[in-house]
Amino acid sequence: IGDGEGDAETAPRLFAALGVTADRLILEKKSRNTDENAAFTRGLVTPKPGETWLLVTSAFHMPRAKALFDKVGFATVPWPVDYRTSGKEGIG
């Protein structure tokens, strides 16, 4: 969607196209990398007891992202997307 934009600029348009209204979004716009993103996000929100927060990122990037969110004390459930395959194997 974006042309040189950061995720925080692109995300509202993507989520709007999926039917998610802007009032349901909290955007972290200052980070330059995943380490900063985890720390700044932790400063923006405080999960309530019993809430489940999903960490959505590419499957390739998930181990690093999960470790950094854990490091700042933000409990998340990994939700990997965008799996990469060789394209040589098929199902069935």
Residue pairs with C-beta under 8 A, 6 or more apart in sequence:
1 10
1 13
1 14
2 9
2 10
6 29
8 27
8 28
8 29
9 29
11 25
11 27
12 22
12 25
12 27
15 22
15 24
15 25
16 22
26 44
26 45
28 37
28 40
28 41
28 44
30 36
30 40
31 37
31 39
31 40
31 41
34 61
34 64
34 65
34 68
35 68
37 68
38 65
38 68
38 69
38 71
38 72
38 74
39 72
41 69
41 74
42 69
42 72
42 73
42 74
47 53
47 74
47 75
52 77
53 74
53 75
53 76
53 77
54 76
54 77
54 78
54 79
55 62
55 65
55 66
55 69
55 76
55 77
55 78
55 79
56 79
56 80
56 81
57 65
57 80
57 81
58 80
58 81
58 82
58 84
59 80
59 81
59 82
59 83
59 84
60 82
60 84
62 78
62 80
66 76
66 78
69 76
70 76
